[in-house]
């Protein structure tokens, strides 16, 4: 879902907002981006979860441990008993799991231009997306 446009050696990247319309935190993040005039491509995280390849890129960009990408307070996370299962899984298995079900992914994720935010905190968005 990330469009990379090459123009004479210059690289520009579309910012992609991965959210879930029923999530109030996602709606706040989307409103913030819109109010600040930041252009983004919107993707419904549940209908179209990021691919394993995109997730790997996100994780590398973030520098965070992979667990930060899991919606640990979500129903699916609890039902699948992932708290107990994740420690024994390989990174590739974790990424495949995230790519298979958008409800497992912490939201919203805003990604692009070699930057990423997970969740919504206004101070973090100010720091990352207005810079």
Buried (B, 14 or more C-beta within 10 A) or exposed (E): BBEEEEEEEEEEBBBBBBBBEEBEBBBBBBEBBEEEEBEBEBBEBBEEBBEBEBBBBBBEBBEEEBEEBBBBEBEBBEEBEBEEEBEEBEEEEBBEBBBEBBBBBBBBBBBBBEBBBBBBBEEEBEEBBEE
